[in-house]
Amino acid sequence: MTVKKSSVAEILIEALPYIQALDRKTVVIKFGGNAMVDEALKSSFAQDIVLLKQVGVNPVIVHGGGPQIGKLLEQIGKESRFIEGMRVTDNETMDVVEMVLGGLVNKQIVSLINRHGGRAVGLTGKDGGMISARKMKLGPDDELHDLGQVGEVESIDPAVVKMLDDDDFIPVIAPIGVGADGVSYNINADLVAGKLASVLGAEKLLLLTNTPGVLNSDGELLTGLEAKETDDLIKQGIIHGGMLPKVSCALEAVKSGVKTSHIIDGRVRHSVLLELLTDSGVGTLIKS
């Protein structure tokens, strides 16, 4: 199908004010879900990131890799165990996590962005002492579950990320932190992305998901929410299940100074550009 030249011009003009508003601003993007395993979606994501950098935006990528970790554990004959959705991570599993997140997956994303003309650099939270972590406690104090080397963010030092941004590189970060005792910890990528966005004073936080966004009780997409509205939806139980931690992460980010958080449908090609540079978007926006 041929697109009229006038239509192309209209699309570009529609994007102009968004490009101007994001000039030299930082956008933290959590890359995960279908977008990480579907080849066409992976390619479109890389193109989106390169274009953003080219027009003056500073994208910072934080990625997951749960399915890839599970696949390698299966190949070596090790069973994956989960408690309340969290992977139990013993020493052997942590070795696999570091190989997959810090090696295989991270370098695939870096290579893909570079192949499309970007200059990406792969990191883990251990590089430059970026992510200080502590062991995650799950459950009530009298019945704590031991998840092994599963952590949460203690603090973030963004110096290495800022240095890369200043030199026009694109940071690609695996969510692995290190404790005060030198122990490595596997950390939820949404949590790392949210904390990093707050520390960097990011303009926006984007969380890619396998859903259209936040839905109301009738299954309709909620496209724009204020923090108070979001809190009310959580209290009413409308936001629940797997969406709850993502929304909580997005909500905490805007309460910590990030201008807007976006929960977007990563199954849509070029979803990052559509959300950031068009009027309609492809997900749910949460603002303070």
C-alpha positions as CSV (number, residue, x, y, z in Angstrom):
1,M,0.0,0.0,0.0
2,T,1.4,3.4,-1.0
3,V,1.4,6.1,1.6
4,K,0.6,9.6,0.3
5,K,3.5,12.1,0.7
6,S,1.1,14.5,2.4
7,S,0.4,11.8,5.0
8,V,4.1,11.2,5.7
9,A,4.5,15.0,6.2
10,E,1.6,15.1,8.6
11,I,3.2,12.2,10.6
12,L,6.5,14.1,10.8
13,I,4.8,17.3,11.8
14,E,2.8,15.5,14.5
15,A,6.1,14.2,16.0
16,L,7.8,17.6,15.9
17,P,6.5,19.0,19.3
18,Y,7.3,15.8,21.0
19,I,10.8,15.7,19.7
20,Q,11.3,19.3,20.8
21,A,10.0,18.6,24.3
22,L,12.3,15.6,24.7
23,D,15.4,17.2,23.3
24,R,18.4,16.3,25.6
25,K,16.0,14.6,28.1
26,T,16.5,11.2,29.5
27,V,14.0,8.4,28.9
28,V,14.5,5.1,30.8
29,I,13.0,2.1,28.9
30,K,12.4,-1.4,30.4
31,F,12.7,-3.9,27.6
32,G,11.0,-7.2,28.1
33,G,8.2,-9.5,27.2
34,N,7.3,-10.5,23.6
35,A,9.4,-7.6,22.4
36,M,12.5,-9.5,23.5
37,V,11.8,-12.8,21.7
38,D,10.0,-11.8,18.5
39,E,12.6,-11.0,15.8
40,A,10.5,-8.3,14.1
41,L,9.7,-6.6,17.4
42,K,13.3,-6.8,18.5
43,S,14.4,-5.1,15.2
44,S,11.7,-2.4,15.5
45,F,12.7,-1.7,19.1
46,A,16.3,-1.2,18.1
47,Q,15.3,1.2,15.3
48,D,13.2,3.2,17.7
49,I,16.1,3.6,20.1
50,V,18.5,4.6,17.4
51,L,16.0,7.2,16.0
52,L,15.4,8.6,19.5
53,K,19.1,9.1,20.0
54,Q,19.5,10.6,16.6
55,V,16.9,13.3,17.3
56,G,18.5,14.3,20.6
57,V,16.8,12.1,23.2
58,N,18.9,10.1,25.7
59,P,17.5,6.6,25.9
60,V,18.7,4.3,28.7
61,I,17.7,0.6,28.4
62,V,17.1,-1.8,31.3
63,H,16.3,-5.4,30.2
64,G,15.0,-8.6,31.6
65,G,15.5,-12.1,30.5
66,G,13.5,-14.5,32.5
67,P,12.5,-16.9,29.7
68,Q,16.1,-17.1,28.5
69,I,17.3,-17.9,32.0
70,G,14.6,-20.6,32.3
71,K,15.6,-22.1,29.0
72,L,19.3,-22.4,29.9
73,L,18.5,-23.9,33.3
74,E,16.4,-26.5,31.6
75,Q,19.2,-27.3,29.2
76,I,21.6,-28.0,32.1
77,G,18.9,-30.1,33.9
78,K,18.2,-27.6,36.7
79,E,14.6,-27.1,37.7
80,S,13.3,-23.5,38.0
81,R,11.5,-22.8,41.3
82,F,9.3,-19.8,42.0
83,I,7.8,-18.3,45.2
84,E,5.1,-15.7,44.6
85,G,6.4,-15.2,41.1
86,M,10.0,-14.7,42.1
87,R,12.7,-17.1,40.9
88,V,14.5,-18.9,43.7
89,T,18.2,-18.1,43.0
90,D,20.9,-20.3,44.5
91,N,24.6,-20.0,43.7
92,E,24.4,-22.2,40.6
93,T,21.3,-20.4,39.3
94,M,22.9,-17.0,39.9
95,D,25.8,-18.1,37.7
96,V,23.3,-18.8,34.9
97,V,21.6,-15.5,35.6
98,E,24.8,-13.6,35.2
99,M,25.8,-15.5,32.0
100,V,22.4,-14.9,30.4
101,L,21.5,-11.4,31.5
102,G,25.1,-9.9,31.6
103,G,26.3,-11.9,28.6
104,L,24.0,-13.5,26.0
105,V,20.9,-11.2,26.3
106,N,22.7,-8.0,27.0
107,K,25.1,-8.4,24.1
108,Q,22.3,-9.4,21.7
109,I,20.5,-6.1,22.4
110,V,23.7,-4.1,22.1
111,S,24.6,-5.8,18.8
112,L,21.1,-5.2,17.4
113,I,21.1,-1.5,18.3
114,N,24.6,-1.1,16.8
115,R,23.6,-2.9,13.6
116,H,20.9,-0.2,13.1
117,G,23.4,2.6,13.4
118,G,23.4,3.3,17.2
119,R,26.3,3.2,19.6
120,A,25.2,1.0,22.5
121,V,27.3,-0.2,25.4
122,G,26.3,-3.2,27.6
123,L,26.6,-3.0,31.4
124,T,25.4,-4.8,34.5
125,G,24.6,-3.0,37.7
126,K,28.0,-4.2,39.0
127,D,29.9,-2.0,36.5
128,G,31.1,1.2,38.0
129,G,29.4,0.2,41.3
130,M,26.2,1.3,39.7
131,I,23.7,-0.8,41.7
132,S,24.1,-1.5,45.3
133,A,21.8,-4.3,46.4
134,R,20.4,-6.0,49.4
135,K,18.8,-9.4,49.9
136,M,15.1,-9.3,49.2
137,K,12.8,-10.3,52.1
138,L,9.5,-11.9,51.0
139,G,6.7,-12.6,53.3
140,P,5.9,-11.6,57.0
141,D,8.7,-11.4,59.5
142,D,7.6,-14.6,61.2
143,E,7.5,-16.6,57.9
144,L,10.1,-15.2,55.5
145,H,10.8,-17.1,52.3
146,D,14.4,-17.6,51.4
147,L,14.8,-16.7,47.7
148,G,18.6,-16.9,47.7
149,Q,20.3,-14.3,45.7
150,V,17.3,-12.3,44.7
151,G,17.8,-8.7,45.6
152,E,16.3,-5.2,45.7
153,V,17.9,-1.9,45.1
154,E,19.8,-0.3,48.0
155,S,21.1,2.6,46.0
156,I,22.1,3.6,42.5
157,D,25.2,5.6,41.4
158,P,24.4,6.8,37.9
159,A,27.9,8.2,37.1
160,V,28.7,5.6,34.4
161,V,25.3,6.1,32.8
162,K,25.7,9.8,32.7
163,M,29.2,9.5,31.3
164,L,27.9,7.3,28.4
165,D,25.0,9.7,27.7
166,D,27.4,12.6,27.6
167,D,29.5,10.8,25.0
168,D,26.4,9.9,22.9
169,F,26.4,6.2,23.7
170,I,23.3,4.3,24.6
171,P,23.5,2.4,27.9
172,V,22.0,-1.1,28.0
173,I,21.8,-2.4,31.5
174,A,21.3,-5.9,32.9
175,P,19.6,-5.8,36.4
176,I,22.3,-7.4,38.5
177,G,23.5,-5.7,41.6
178,V,26.1,-6.4,44.3
179,G,25.7,-6.4,48.0
180,A,28.0,-4.8,50.6
181,D,29.4,-8.3,51.2
182,G,30.3,-8.8,47.5
183,V,27.4,-11.2,46.8
184,S,25.7,-10.8,43.4
185,Y,21.9,-10.3,43.3
186,N,19.3,-10.8,40.6
187,I,16.9,-7.9,40.7
188,N,13.5,-7.4,39.0
189,A,14.1,-5.3,35.8
190,D,11.0,-3.1,36.4
191,L,12.3,-2.1,39.8
192,V,15.8,-1.2,38.5
193,A,14.3,0.8,35.6
194,G,12.0,2.7,38.0
195,K,14.8,3.5,40.5
196,L,17.2,4.5,37.8
197,A,14.6,6.8,36.2
198,S,14.2,8.5,39.6
199,V,17.9,8.9,40.2
200,L,18.6,10.2,36.7
201,G,15.7,12.7,37.0
202,A,14.3,11.1,33.8
203,E,11.6,12.8,31.8
204,K,9.9,9.5,31.2
205,L,9.8,5.9,32.3
206,L,8.6,3.3,29.8
207,L,7.7,-0.3,30.8
208,L,7.1,-2.6,27.8
209,T,4.5,-5.3,28.6
210,N,2.5,-8.1,26.9
211,T,-0.8,-6.2,27.4
212,P,-2.4,-3.1,25.9
213,G,-1.8,-1.2,29.2
214,V,-3.9,-0.7,32.3
215,L,-7.5,-1.7,31.8
216,N,-10.6,-0.7,33.8
217,S,-13.2,-3.1,35.2
218,D,-14.9,-3.3,31.7
219,G,-11.6,-4.2,30.0
220,E,-11.2,-0.7,28.5
221,L,-7.8,0.8,28.2
222,L,-7.1,3.7,30.6
223,T,-4.9,6.1,28.6
224,G,-4.2,8.8,31.1
225,L,-4.1,8.5,34.9
226,E,-3.0,10.8,37.7
227,A,-1.2,9.4,40.7
228,K,-4.2,9.7,43.0
229,E,-6.5,7.9,40.4
230,T,-4.0,5.1,40.1
231,D,-3.8,4.7,43.9
232,D,-7.6,4.5,44.0
233,L,-7.7,1.8,41.2
234,I,-5.2,-0.3,43.3
235,K,-7.3,0.1,46.4
236,Q,-10.4,-0.9,44.5
237,G,-8.7,-4.1,43.2
238,I,-9.1,-3.0,39.6
239,I,-5.4,-3.1,39.2
240,H,-4.3,-6.5,40.4
241,G,-2.3,-9.6,39.6
242,G,0.7,-9.3,37.3
243,M,-0.1,-5.7,36.4
244,L,0.1,-4.5,40.1
245,P,3.9,-4.6,40.5
246,K,4.4,-2.8,37.2
247,V,1.9,-0.1,38.1
248,S,3.4,0.3,41.5
249,C,6.8,0.7,40.0
250,A,5.5,3.3,37.5
251,L,3.6,5.1,40.3
252,E,6.6,5.3,42.6
253,A,8.7,6.7,39.8
254,V,6.3,9.7,39.2
255,K,6.0,10.3,42.9
256,S,9.9,10.4,43.0
257,G,10.1,13.1,40.3
258,V,9.9,11.4,37.0
259,K,7.5,13.5,34.9
260,T,5.4,10.6,33.4
261,S,5.5,6.8,33.4
262,H,4.1,4.8,30.5
263,I,3.0,1.1,30.5
264,I,2.9,0.2,26.8
265,D,2.1,-2.7,24.6
266,G,5.4,-4.1,23.5
267,R,3.7,-6.5,21.1
268,V,3.1,-3.5,18.7
269,R,5.8,-2.7,16.3
270,H,7.5,0.6,17.0
271,S,5.6,1.0,20.2
272,V,8.2,3.2,21.8
273,L,8.0,5.8,19.0
274,L,4.2,5.6,18.8
275,E,4.0,6.3,22.6
276,L,6.5,9.0,22.7
277,L,6.1,10.9,19.4
278,T,2.4,10.6,18.5
279,D,-0.9,12.0,19.9
280,S,-2.6,8.6,20.3
281,G,0.1,6.5,21.9
282,V,-0.1,2.7,22.6
283,G,-0.6,2.3,26.3
284,T,-1.3,3.9,29.7
285,L,0.3,7.2,30.8
286,I,0.6,7.9,34.6
287,K,1.5,11.3,35.8
288,S,2.1,12.9,39.2
